[in-house]
Amino acid sequence: MEFGIFTIGDVTTDPTDGTTVSEHQRIKNTVEIAKKAEEVGLDVFATGQHHNPPFVAPANPPILLANIAAQTEKLELSTATTLITTTDPVRIAEDYSYAQHLSDGRISLIMGRGNTGPVYPWFGKDIRAGIPLAVENYNLLYRLWREKNIDWEGKFRTPLGGFTVTPFPLDDVPPFVWHGSIRSPEIAEQAAYYGDGFFHNNIFWPTSHTARMVQLYRQRYEYYGHGKASQAIVGLGGQVFMRKNSQDAVREFRPYFDNAPVYGHGPSLEDFSTQTPLTVGSPQQVIERTLSFRDWAGDYQRQLFLIDHAGLPQKTVLEQLDLLGEEVIPVLREEFAKGRPVDVPDAPTHESLVIRHREGRDPIPGGGEGSRAFEDRQARAAEAAQNATQEGANRS
């Protein structure tokens, strides 16, 4: 199981002293946070993709991740959202193939639709077509990373004729893809269809909702024949703020929560902590809350925490990383490993994906022979043929 952090890269005024970092400093701070994450023993750093204030640092994830790759050695570098709806799939394919080569395979992506309406027309898209865009664009991206000299035509971009991505993915194996969704079952279905991972940011919604999304993905993953439901590749987010003493954590974090972008000026800190996985308290409370995720999500592969938002000072964020690395993650590693079935896979790495590819075990989109999905398609085809024969007989 891998543990890490993700950022939304907001530039938000610190409500306790009125200071606001510059865009330049926020970007530099983000790189420092990633390097610190590796230093304290975390596995993953992930950045969102945003194009609207106050979210500044994630405006160009492949450049940010490539820069961090040059300054780290082991850290897995991921997007927390790649806007598959408003970013050209050809651009995604080439940018992240390039970053994959530069990082020696330490790149993965979490696909997402984005939930900011005004962003869509800025890139010539319509938010009302969000799901069809995600479906068509990812289908093209999937092919671009696996086929050469592609001829393609769709609804939302110009056709391609004899196109090949340059550079092609490292070792002919694309970066691993997770499909991220907060509320759309269609995206959980898409992840299962391709045999990809499913990531729920696990911040804004109650556990009951997130559990249903994860369960849907697991069921459909098995339906498509990619493995047992318990072997599906699941990632979860989370949001924490810690101090040695829980009362100190609540007192210090409250003004940041109250003024945070997205959920500030809404529910109280206490209500939001009760209704969502937000955990503000001691390291032990974070450990206990995070371990409880397995009760409803099952054994899963990736856990990311949001720790650097809402105007928190850089010094405070780095202190959060120290607490994660020294007191939280070692315990989580040990506890999550207890009782974990041997057939539950670890989080995919480039090395494991290369082995899978060379052994001919890559997932077959839509389900290969022997899957229930394949059997259902065969049955529908036989029924359609029988109906056509009957209609022909009736006409004669």
N, C-alpha and C positions, 0 to 999 in steps of 0.2 A: 504494500500500500504506500502511496506517495502523499506527502504533505507539503503544502506551500501557501502562498499568499496571492491575492489578486488585487489590482488597483483599478479605480475608475478615474484617477488622475485629475480630480477636481482642484481648481484654485478657488478656495473659499476663505473668507475673512475669519480669522481667529476671533471668536466672540468674547474671549476673555481679555484681550488687549487691543483689538481693532486692527491688528497688522494683517497684511495680505502679501503673500510671496508673489514675485513676478512669475510670468509664464516661463521665463528662462530658468529661474531657480527651481520651479516645480519639476521641470523636466530633469534637471540635474539631480534633484532630490530623489526622483524615481529611480534613476540609475544607481544611486547610493543605496537605496532600499533593497534593490535586487542583489547587489553585491553583498550586502549585509545578510540577506536571506541565505545565500550560499555559505557565508562565514559561520552562521550559527547552526548549520546542518539541515536546512530545509531542502526539499527536492525540486520545488517548482516555483517559478515566478510567472504570473500571468497578467496581461494588460487588456483592458477593454478597448473598444474602438468607438470613439465619439467625435463628432464634428461640430458640436455646439457648446458654447460656454455654459457652465464653468468648467467643463471637462476638457482639459488642455493637453495633458501629457499623452493620452492615447490617440491623438489625431492621426498618427502614422505608425501603427504597431510594428510592421516589418523593419523599419529603420531603427526604432527603439530596441527591438529584440536583437537585431544584428549588432548594435552597439554594445549591448549587455553581453552578448555572446563573446565578443572580443575581450571582455574583461573578467570572464568567469571560465571555469573549467568543467564543472559537472552539472550545473544547474539546468534543469529542463525549462525551456522557454516556451511559453504558451500564450495564445490569446485567451482572454476571458470572454470576448465576443469578437468574431469576425463578421462584419455585416454582409452576409451573403445576398441580401436583398438589394442593397444600393451600391455594392462594389462589384465591378466587372469580374466575372469568374476567370477570365484570361489574366487579368491583373493579379488576382489572388494566386493563381497557379504559378505564375512566374516569380512574384515577390517572395512567396514562401518556399518555393524550390530553391531560390537563391539563398535565402536565410538558412535553409536546411543544410546546404553545402558549406556555408560559412561557419556554421555551428557544429559541423560534423554530426548532424542528425539530431540535435537537441531541440527540435521544433515540433510543436503540436498546435492544433487549432480547436477552438470551440466556436462552432457556427451559431449565429444568432440573427434574428430578424431586425432587432432594434425596435424600441417602443416610443421613439420621439418622432411624432408626426411631421413636423416641419422639415426634418432631414431628408425625407423621401424626395420631395420635389427639387431640393437642391441638387440632387443627382439624377434628375429626370425620371423619377419613379413615383408611383402612386401607392400610398400605404394600404389602400383597400385591396391591392394585389399582393400583399405581403406574403401570404402562404404560397400562392402560385409562383411568385418570384423565388422563394426559398427552394421550392421543389425543382423548378427548371434550372436555376443557376447551379444548384449543387449537383444535379445530374450531369451538367456540362463539366463542372470542375472535376468530378469523379473520373470522367472519361479523359480529360486533359492530362491528368496525372498518370494515366495507365495506357494511353494509346498515342500513336504517332500518325501524322498525315490525316488528321480528322476532318471529315466533312460533316457539318452540323448546321441545322436550322431550327430556330425556335421562335417564340413570340416576343421576347423582351430584349433581344440584342440582334445586331447584324449577323448574317450567316458566316460560317467559317468554311473555307475550302482548302484542304490539304495542309492544315495547320498543325504544327508541333511546338509544344512548350519548350522554351530555352531559358535556363537550363532544365533538363529533364530531372525528375527527383533523384536524389542520391541513392545509388545502388538499385535504381529502378523501383524504389519503394517510397510512396508518398508519406508525408507527415501524417501521424495518426489524427483522426478527426473525431471530436465529440460534437454532438448537436445539443445546443443549450436552449432551454425554454423555461419560462416561468409558468405559463398557463396554457400553452397550445398543445393538445394531444396529437395534432398532426405532426409535430416535430419529434415527439417520442416515437411515433410510427415510422417516420423517416429514418431515424437512427437505427431502429430495429431492422428495417428493410435492407439497409446496406451492411448490417453487422458492425456498425460503428458504435462509439460510446455515446452515452446520454449524460448530460450534466445539468443539474438544477441548481440555480444560484442560492436557493434556500435562505433567502433573506426576507422577502416581503410577505410571504404567504405562510399560513399555519401548517404545521406538520401533516395534518390530515390530507391537505391538498397535495403536498409534495410527495407523500407516500403513494397516493393514487397514480401520480405521473410516473413514478419509478416502477410501480407494479405493472402498469400498462406496458411500459418499455420492456420489462423483463418477460412478460407473457408473449409479446410479439416477437422478441428476439428468439425465443424458443420455437415459436410458430414457423419462423423462417428458416429454422434448422441450423442456426449458427452455434448452438450449444444449449445446455439447460438454462432455465430462467436464472438460476443461481449463479451462472457463469457470465451473465451479461455484464458489460463494462459500465459501471456507474460512478459518477463524480458528484460531489456535493459542495456547495459553498457554505459559508457561515460568517458571522460577524461578531468580533469580540473586542473587549477592552478590559485590561487587567491591571490590578495593583495587588500587592501582597495582601492587603486588607480589602475586603469587598466593599466596605463602606467608603473607603477612600476612592475606589474605582467609580462608584456611582456618583459621588460628589464631584469628581474631576470631569467625568465624561458628560454629565447632564447638560451643560451649556452647549457642548458640541452637538449632542443629539438634538436638542431643541432647535438648533439653527441649521441643521444639515440639509443639503440639497436633497430633493426627492421626498424625504419623509419628515423633514423639520416642520414645526408649527402644526403638527398633527396630533397623533396619540401621545400620551405620556410615555416616558421611558419605561415605567413599570408595566403599563398595558402592552406596549410593543414587545417588551421582553417576555411577557407571558404568552402573547399570541403568535410570536415568531421565534426563530432560533437565536435572536440576538442575546448574547451573554455578556453582561457587565458585572465583573466580580473578581474573585481570586483565581489563580491558576487552577486550583482544584475544582472550582465550579465550572471552569471551561472544560476541563478534562471530563468531568461527569456528564455535562450536557452533550459534548461531542460523542462520547461513547454511547449515549442513548440513541444516537442516529441509527446505529446498527439494529436497534429493536424494530424499526419500521422500514428501513431501507435494505436490510440484509447486509451481507459482507460486500463491501464496495472497494473501489480502487484509488480514488483521488479525493482528498479533502483540502479545500482552499479556504483561507480566512481573509476577510477584508479588515484592514487595520489602520489605513492611512488617509481617511477621508474627513470631510467636515471641518477642515481648517486645523486639524491637530498639528502641533509643532513637530518638526523633523526629529528633534531630540526625543520627544515622546514616542514617536513611531519606532525609532531604533530601540527604545527601551522595551516596547511591546515585542519586538523581534527577539531580544535577549530572553524575555520571559518564555516565549514560545520555544526557543531553541534549548533553553536550559531546564525548564520545568514541565512543559506541556507535551511537546512532541515525543520525547523519549518514552514517556508513560503511555501515550497513545499508541506508539509503535508496538510496545510490549503487549498492551491489553487487546488491541485489535488482532494481534497474531494468535492470541489464545483461542482455541476452538475453531480456527478458520479451516474449513474443509480443504483438503489438499488439491481438489479439482477446481477450486476457485482461482482464476488467473490473477497474476499481479498486474499492475498498470502496464500497458504496452510501452516498450521502448523501441528505438530504431533497431537495435540489435535483435530483439525478439521478433519484430515485424519482418526483418530480413530473413530470419530462419523460417518463419511461417510461410513467406513467399516462396522461398527456394524448395520447401517441402510440399508446395502445392496446396496449402491449407487456407488460402485467402477466402474470406466469406464471399458467397455468390449472392449478389443483390436479388432480392425477391425470393430467395430460397432455391437450393439445388435439389437434385433428385433425392428422394428419401424424406424430404421435409413435408410437413403438413401443408405448407403453402403450395408446394409442387403438386401434391396429390389433389388439392382443391382446384388448381388450374387444369389439371388433366380431366377432372370430373366435369368442370364447366365446359371444356372444349368438347368432350364426348356428348354432353347434353346439347350443346349448340349444334353439333353435327347431326344428332338425331332429330332435333327440331327442324333443321334445314331439309333433311330427307323427308320428314313427314309433310312439310309444307309443299315440297315438290310433288309428292304423291297426291296430295289433295288437289293441286292445280291440274294434274293430269287426269 
